[in-house]
Amino acid sequence: MIDIALLPEQRGRGIGTVLLEQLVGEARRAGKAVRLRVLRTNRALSLYRRLGFRVAREADVYAELEWHGVDAQAKTAS
């Protein structure tokens, strides 16, 4: 996947969550990490953190995040 962009009127309806949960599920099954780059001011940062992404590095106006197989639900369950 290269890019995810939702129209303003479609944001906040769970669409991005569903897409990212599916992507993370595929990565988990394949034993792969997921990396993304996002503006540090993007409201979606809270979604990424909730799904278990962690900041790997920050540069200029961007943050690079990574997910390595431990999702937020598994962490809160233990």
Beta strands, then each sheet from edge to edge (+ up, - down):
strand 1: 34-39
strand 2: 54-59
strand 3: 62-67
sheet 1: 1+ 3- 2+
end
